[in-house]
Amino acid sequence: MGWRDWPYWLKGGIIVEAVHIIFIIIFVSIAVIKDSMATAGDWGAGFAGGIMLMFGLIMLIPMFIMGAIIGMVYGRQKKNPSSTKKIILIVLIILLIVIYLFPIIVGI
């Protein structure tokens, strides 16, 4: 079963997750490099990179869910183009709920 045979929701989740992980690596690397340029006696060196990494790891599941929802909408739109407006409205509401409530539930 190759990539072409996978359902659209799984493809969307994996694509969004891959992009998310690439951004985590880039932003944490920049923060670590920036903090390593600080003085050696600075107790806060590495703190920003750790915070970014922790937040990025916490957001792995919501990002996969958002990608899966986007993939599901794309797949349904390809099958039945007339039902797109209702589905887009529902998806936007679900995405807003996931984006804003997940950090509150996790306790950030």
C-alpha positions in Angstrom: 0.0 0.0 0.0 1.8 3.1 -1.3 1.4 6.8 -0.7 -1.2 7.1 -3.5 -3.4 4.5 -1.8 -3.5 6.2 1.6 -6.6 8.2 2.6 -6.5 12.0 2.3 -6.8 12.6 6.0 -3.7 10.5 6.7 -1.7 12.3 4.0 -2.8 15.7 5.3 -1.8 14.7 8.9 1.7 13.5 7.8 2.4 16.5 5.6 1.5 19.0 8.2 3.4 17.0 10.9 6.5 16.9 8.7 6.4 20.7 8.1 5.8 21.2 11.8 8.9 19.1 12.8 11.0 21.0 10.2 9.9 24.3 11.8 10.7 23.0 15.3 14.2 22.0 14.2 14.8 25.4 12.6 13.5 27.6 15.4 15.1 25.6 18.2 18.4 25.7 16.3 18.2 29.4 15.9 17.3 29.9 19.6 20.2 27.6 20.7 22.7 29.4 18.5 21.5 32.8 19.7 21.7 31.7 23.3 25.1 30.2 22.9 26.4 33.6 21.9 25.4 34.9 25.3 28.0 35.1 28.0 29.2 31.9 29.6 28.0 32.9 33.1 24.4 33.6 31.9 22.0 31.3 33.7 19.4 31.7 31.0 21.4 30.4 28.1 19.5 27.6 26.4 16.2 28.5 28.1 14.5 29.9 25.0 15.4 26.8 22.9 14.0 24.5 25.6 10.8 26.4 25.8 10.4 26.3 22.0 11.1 22.6 21.9 8.7 21.8 24.7 5.9 23.8 23.1 6.6 22.3 19.7 6.4 18.8 21.1 3.2 19.5 22.9 1.7 20.8 19.7 2.5 17.6 17.7 -0.9 16.0 18.3 -3.0 19.1 17.5 -1.0 19.8 14.4 -1.6 16.2 13.1 -5.3 16.6 13.9 -5.5 19.9 11.9 -3.7 18.3 9.0 -6.0 15.3 9.1 -9.0 17.5 9.1 -7.6 19.5 6.1 -6.9 16.3 4.3 -10.4 15.0 5.0 -11.9 18.2 3.6 -9.7 18.0 0.5 -10.7 14.4 -0.1 -14.4 15.2 0.3 -14.1 18.2 -1.9 -12.6 16.0 -4.7 -15.5 13.5 -4.4 -18.4 16.0 -4.1 -17.5 19.6 -5.0 -20.9 21.0 -4.1 -20.7 20.3 -0.4 -17.5 22.3 0.1 -18.9 25.5 1.7 -20.6 23.7 4.6 -17.6 21.5 5.2 -15.2 24.4 5.2 -17.2 26.3 7.8 -17.3 23.2 10.1 -13.6 22.6 9.6 -12.7 26.2 10.5 -14.8 26.0 13.7 -13.1 22.8 14.7 -9.6 24.1 13.9 -10.3 27.2 16.0 -11.4 25.0 18.9 -8.4 22.8 18.6 -5.9 25.7 18.3 -7.3 27.7 21.3 -8.4 25.0 23.7 -5.5 22.5 23.5 -2.9 24.6 25.2 -5.5 25.4 28.0 -6.3 21.7 28.5 -2.6 20.8 28.6 -2.0 23.5 31.1 0.4 25.9 29.3 
